[in-house]
């Protein structure tokens, strides 16, 4: 049984994609461990893990040969890219509004003026 050059190149490209995605996920986990506060940890986790999972899924999609498998992986990539940023934004907002969590930022806090302008009872509403 011999493998053609196109199958070998597809496998190589898929393996590189899977490795690159795994490295991005590893960087996200290192960012979660190394960054000082909750908001920067959330930023590292949201950006790098979304990109890492997308690259890994695309790498696997290159290697599979069945069109159903490819479409399932592309659909999973699209769902990941659509839902993870929204969910991480909402979770970051919840952390920002939570009491007892330090949200001191090293940069300009653009949300602080909006939060200060809202009545207290409106901030606690679901």
C-alpha positions in Angstrom: 0.0 0.0 0.0 1.6 3.3 -1.1 0.6 6.8 -0.1 0.5 9.5 -2.7 2.3 12.8 -2.3 -0.9 14.7 -1.8 -2.0 12.5 1.1 1.4 12.9 2.7 1.3 16.7 2.3 -2.2 16.9 3.6 -1.2 14.9 6.7 1.9 17.2 7.2 -0.2 20.3 6.9 -2.8 18.9 9.3 -0.1 18.0 11.8 1.4 21.4 11.6 -2.0 23.0 12.2 -2.7 20.7 15.1 0.7 21.5 16.6 0.2 25.2 16.2 -3.3 25.0 17.7 -1.9 23.1 20.7 0.8 25.6 21.2 -1.7 28.5 21.2 -3.8 26.6 23.8 -0.6 26.1 25.8 0.1 29.8 25.6 -3.4 30.5 26.9 -2.9 28.3 29.9 0.5 29.9 30.6 -1.2 33.3 30.4 -3.8 32.2 32.9 -1.1 31.2 35.3 1.2 34.1 34.8 -1.0 37.2 34.5 -1.6 39.1 37.7 -5.3 39.8 37.8 -8.6 38.2 36.6 -9.2 40.5 33.7 -5.9 40.0 32.0 -6.2 36.3 32.6 -9.6 36.3 30.9 -8.1 38.2 28.0 -5.3 35.6 27.5 -7.7 32.7 27.8 -10.3 34.1 25.4 -8.0 35.1 22.6 -5.4 32.4 22.5 -7.8 29.5 23.2 -10.2 30.6 20.5 -7.5 30.8 18.0 -5.8 27.6 19.2 -9.0 25.5 19.0 -9.8 27.0 15.6 -6.4 26.3 14.1 -6.3 22.7 15.6 -9.8 21.9 14.2 -8.8 23.3 10.8 -5.6 21.2 10.9 -7.7 18.1 11.5 -10.1 19.1 8.8 -7.3 19.1 6.3 -6.3 15.6 7.1 -9.7 13.8 7.0 -11.0 12.6 3.7 -14.8 12.3 4.2 -16.8 15.4 3.4 -19.1 14.9 6.3 -16.2 14.9 8.7 -14.7 18.1 7.1 -18.1 19.9 7.3 -18.5 18.9 10.9 -15.1 20.2 11.8 -15.7 23.4 9.9 -19.0 23.8 11.7 -17.4 23.2 15.1 -14.7 25.8 14.2 -17.4 28.4 13.2 -19.4 27.7 16.4 -16.2 28.1 18.5 -15.3 31.3 16.8 -18.8 32.7 17.2 -19.5 31.7 20.8 -16.3 31.9 22.7 -15.6 35.6 22.3 -19.2 36.5 23.3 -19.1 34.2 26.3 -15.7 35.4 27.5 -16.9 39.0 27.1 -20.0 38.3 29.3 -17.9 36.5 31.8 -15.3 39.3 32.0 -18.2 41.8 32.6 -19.5 39.6 35.4 -16.0 39.5 36.9 -15.7 43.3 36.5 -19.0 43.9 38.3 -18.4 41.3 41.0 -17.7 42.4 44.5 -14.5 41.3 46.1 -12.5 40.8 42.9 -9.8 43.3 42.3 -10.2 45.0 39.0 -7.3 47.4 39.1 -6.0 48.0 35.6 -2.6 49.1 34.4 -4.3 50.9 31.5 -7.2 53.3 31.2 -10.4 51.9 32.6 -13.0 53.0 30.0 -15.8 51.1 31.7 -15.5 52.8 35.1 -17.2 56.0 33.9 -20.2 54.0 32.6 -20.4 51.9 35.8 -20.3 55.1 38.0 -23.1 56.7 36.0 -25.5 53.7 36.5 -27.7 53.6 39.5 -26.7 50.9 42.0 -30.0 48.9 41.6 -29.5 48.8 37.8 -26.1 47.3 38.1 -27.4 44.4 40.2 -30.3 43.6 37.8 -29.9 40.4 35.8 
